[in-house]
Amino acid sequence: MEKILLGFLAVSLTAGAAMAQTALAPVNEGGVRRNAWEQIPAGFIGNWKLDLMASKYGTTAPRMQYRIFDYTADGKFLCTYITLGGKGGFASGNWAVQLDGTPGAEYTRAYGSTPFAIVTLKKVDENNLDLTAARFGKVFEAGTFTLSPDGETLTFSYHQGDKQDTAVYHRWDMLN
């Protein structure tokens, strides 16, 4: 099953990798950042693989999950993911948002072009991003992505209702 995940991600990453190689525009003379790319902490950008042994779930744990964080053409922060659920089903989706809490749509394969949820992301600092996800006006998931000081570990601590989950990811080079 992991080979299926790897094939899907290899195709998905091709387009994103080309955009990620574009250099960020410098900060202007007044120190003001001119576009959204400059707001996104570069340490988050890349491929991440879930470390099940280091993670803790109050909800049903997935068997595996991969996340890819990248830039979009319009400077938004893009998250693409694929999950092998605890019961064996695959789920995949994506969302693209600004880092100022402006809502963005999350799309999943199961829902097609109909948004599954509305996601907001707020930059706390260079190592922390706060996320909320809502459906029908009600938040069902809220948490924080935290990047380790060495930039090699990403922890997503979040709650769904009264359940607390902590997903720990490590940088993934697609070879392991």
LUMKOLZA-264300 format. One record per residue (C-alpha): residue number from 1; residue in one letter; x, z, y negated. Coordinates in pm, 1 decimal. Layout:
<gugus>
i / aa / east / up / north
NUM / a / X / Z / Y
...
</gugus>
This chain:
<gugus>
i / aa / east / up / north
1 / m / 0.0 / 0.0 / 0.0
2 / e / 290.0 / 66.5 / -231.6
3 / k / 391.8 / -300.8 / -198.8
4 / i / 51.4 / -400.4 / -337.6
5 / l / 104.2 / -163.7 / -631.5
6 / l / 452.3 / -299.8 / -691.7
7 / g / 331.7 / -660.8 / -689.7
8 / f / 51.7 / -584.4 / -934.9
9 / l / 283.8 / -399.6 / -1168.0
10 / a / 555.7 / -666.0 / -1154.7
11 / v / 309.0 / -925.9 / -1280.1
12 / s / 163.7 / -687.4 / -1540.8
13 / l / 504.3 / -596.7 / -1676.2
14 / t / 624.9 / -950.4 / -1739.5
15 / a / 422.7 / -1000.0 / -2057.5
16 / g / 475.7 / -644.0 / -2181.2
17 / a / 850.9 / -656.7 / -2131.5
18 / a / 880.7 / -961.9 / -2355.7
19 / m / 700.9 / -783.5 / -2638.8
20 / a / 901.0 / -462.0 / -2592.7
21 / q / 1230.3 / -645.8 / -2646.4
22 / t / 1137.3 / -732.5 / -3003.2
23 / a / 1334.4 / -510.8 / -3238.3
24 / l / 1143.4 / -269.5 / -3459.9
25 / a / 1138.1 / -349.2 / -3828.0
26 / p / 1352.7 / -110.5 / -4033.6
27 / v / 1201.7 / 155.3 / -4255.8
28 / n / 1175.6 / 29.2 / -4612.1
29 / e / 1374.6 / 173.1 / -4903.7
30 / g / 1116.2 / 441.4 / -4977.5
31 / g / 1127.9 / 570.7 / -4619.5
32 / v / 773.4 / 452.1 / -4552.6
33 / r / 709.5 / 303.0 / -4212.7
34 / r / 555.6 / -39.1 / -4258.3
35 / n / 380.6 / -104.2 / -3929.6
36 / a / 233.9 / 81.5 / -3635.2
37 / w / 530.7 / -1.9 / -3409.6
38 / e / 738.5 / 226.8 / -3623.8
39 / q / 498.3 / 514.5 / -3558.4
40 / i / 536.8 / 497.2 / -3179.4
41 / p / 813.5 / 720.2 / -3042.9
42 / a / 1046.3 / 480.9 / -2858.3
43 / g / 1112.2 / 737.0 / -2582.7
44 / f / 761.6 / 689.2 / -2441.8
45 / i / 801.6 / 314.2 / -2396.9
46 / g / 873.2 / 213.3 / -2038.9
47 / n / 763.7 / 242.2 / -1678.6
48 / w / 665.2 / 576.6 / -1528.0
49 / k / 601.2 / 679.9 / -1165.8
50 / l / 404.2 / 991.7 / -1072.3
51 / d / 598.6 / 1267.1 / -895.4
52 / l / 331.1 / 1421.2 / -672.6
53 / m / 552.3 / 1710.3 / -563.2
54 / a / 610.8 / 1822.4 / -922.4
55 / s / 246.8 / 1770.0 / -1030.3
56 / k / -39.5 / 2019.1 / -1000.9
57 / y / -403.6 / 1920.0 / -975.7
58 / g / -723.9 / 2119.7 / -1013.5
59 / t / -911.2 / 1795.8 / -947.3
60 / t / -848.0 / 1560.5 / -653.5
61 / a / -487.3 / 1448.0 / -667.0
62 / p / -409.4 / 1077.1 / -648.9
63 / r / -181.3 / 949.5 / -374.2
64 / m / 22.9 / 759.0 / -632.3
65 / q / 5.8 / 648.6 / -993.4
66 / y / 214.7 / 430.0 / -1221.3
67 / r / 187.9 / 411.5 / -1600.6
68 / i / 348.0 / 161.6 / -1830.8
69 / f / 364.7 / 238.3 / -2202.0
70 / d / 436.0 / -50.6 / -2434.4
71 / y / 361.6 / -209.3 / -2771.5
72 / t / 86.9 / -459.8 / -2841.0
73 / a / 113.3 / -761.8 / -3069.7
74 / d / -76.8 / -572.2 / -3338.8
75 / g / 146.9 / -264.7 / -3312.7
76 / k / -78.1 / -42.2 / -3106.7
77 / f / 40.9 / 186.0 / -2828.3
78 / l / -56.0 / 28.3 / -2494.8
79 / c / -105.4 / 219.8 / -2170.6
80 / t / -152.1 / 25.7 / -1846.4
81 / y / -202.9 / 217.8 / -1524.1
82 / i / -272.6 / 172.1 / -1156.7
83 / t / -373.2 / 455.1 / -927.6
84 / l / -412.8 / 493.1 / -554.5
85 / g / -678.9 / 761.9 / -539.9
86 / g / -692.3 / 1056.5 / -304.1
87 / k / -953.7 / 878.0 / -92.7
88 / g / -754.6 / 553.9 / -75.5
89 / g / -924.8 / 344.6 / -343.5
90 / f / -730.0 / 159.9 / -612.8
91 / a / -814.7 / 189.1 / -981.2
92 / s / -645.9 / 15.1 / -1270.1
93 / g / -701.1 / -6.2 / -1639.9
94 / n / -557.6 / -4.5 / -1987.6
95 / w / -610.9 / 118.1 / -2338.8
96 / a / -445.9 / 37.7 / -2670.8
97 / v / -465.4 / 271.4 / -2969.4
98 / q / -305.5 / 365.9 / -3298.3
99 / l / -135.4 / 707.4 / -3311.2
100 / d / -358.3 / 839.6 / -3588.4
101 / g / -662.4 / 931.3 / -3377.5
102 / t / -843.7 / 603.5 / -3442.4
103 / p / -1062.2 / 534.9 / -3135.5
104 / g / -972.2 / 254.3 / -2896.7
105 / a / -1148.3 / 118.7 / -2589.1
106 / e / -1027.1 / 185.0 / -2235.2
107 / y / -1094.4 / -94.4 / -1990.5
108 / t / -1091.4 / -63.0 / -1613.2
109 / r / -1110.2 / -330.8 / -1349.9
110 / a / -1432.2 / -180.0 / -1212.6
111 / y / -1605.2 / -207.2 / -1553.2
112 / g / -1468.5 / -549.7 / -1644.6
113 / s / -1500.0 / -630.2 / -2013.9
114 / t / -1731.4 / -332.8 / -2074.9
115 / p / -1536.3 / -35.3 / -2209.6
116 / f / -1512.4 / 252.0 / -1962.4
117 / a / -1420.9 / 512.8 / -2223.0
118 / i / -1310.0 / 563.2 / -2581.2
119 / v / -955.0 / 695.5 / -2616.2
120 / t / -785.1 / 857.1 / -2914.7
121 / l / -416.5 / 939.1 / -2942.6
122 / k / -249.8 / 1145.9 / -3212.6
123 / k / 122.3 / 1175.0 / -3262.7
124 / v / 219.5 / 1542.2 / -3287.6
125 / d / 593.0 / 1470.7 / -3305.8
126 / e / 850.9 / 1242.1 / -3139.5
127 / n / 796.9 / 1412.9 / -2800.4
128 / n / 422.9 / 1494.6 / -2797.3
129 / l / 106.6 / 1285.8 / -2813.7
130 / d / -244.3 / 1438.0 / -2795.5
131 / l / -508.1 / 1236.9 / -2607.9
132 / t / -885.7 / 1257.2 / -2579.5
133 / a / -1109.6 / 1033.6 / -2369.8
134 / a / -1486.7 / 1025.1 / -2417.5
135 / r / -1786.9 / 855.0 / -2260.8
136 / f / -2127.7 / 836.6 / -2424.4
137 / g / -1999.9 / 1050.0 / -2712.2
138 / k / -1878.3 / 1338.1 / -2491.4
139 / v / -1510.3 / 1419.6 / -2432.8
140 / f / -1439.3 / 1432.4 / -2057.7
141 / e / -1059.4 / 1453.7 / -2074.0
142 / a / -822.0 / 1605.1 / -2329.3
143 / g / -453.0 / 1677.8 / -2306.4
144 / t / -98.4 / 1619.7 / -2419.9
145 / f / 174.1 / 1378.5 / -2311.2
146 / t / 510.2 / 1554.3 / -2346.1
147 / l / 840.6 / 1369.8 / -2321.6
148 / s / 1137.0 / 1577.5 / -2199.5
149 / p / 1437.6 / 1613.6 / -2432.7
150 / d / 1644.2 / 1380.3 / -2209.6
151 / g / 1363.9 / 1119.1 / -2212.2
152 / e / 1353.1 / 1095.1 / -1831.4
153 / t / 1040.6 / 1301.9 / -1756.4
154 / l / 690.5 / 1263.3 / -1896.6
155 / t / 435.3 / 1539.7 / -1838.9
156 / f / 65.6 / 1488.3 / -1899.7
157 / s / -113.4 / 1824.6 / -1911.1
158 / y / -486.2 / 1776.9 / -1942.7
159 / h / -822.9 / 1918.4 / -1853.4
160 / q / -1137.5 / 1757.5 / -1721.6
161 / g / -1419.4 / 2002.6 / -1777.9
162 / d / -1296.7 / 2336.3 / -1643.3
163 / k / -1027.7 / 2176.1 / -1422.2
164 / q / -664.1 / 2172.3 / -1535.4
165 / d / -423.2 / 1901.6 / -1415.9
166 / t / -53.0 / 1850.0 / -1481.9
167 / a / 84.2 / 1508.7 / -1389.8
168 / v / 463.4 / 1476.7 / -1394.2
169 / y / 616.5 / 1128.7 / -1417.7
170 / h / 975.0 / 1006.6 / -1402.6
171 / r / 1114.9 / 684.4 / -1539.4
172 / w / 1066.0 / 409.0 / -1286.9
173 / d / 1298.4 / 111.8 / -1252.7
174 / m / 1075.6 / -70.3 / -998.4
175 / l / 1345.9 / -40.5 / -732.2
176 / n / 1248.6 / 299.4 / -594.6
</gugus>
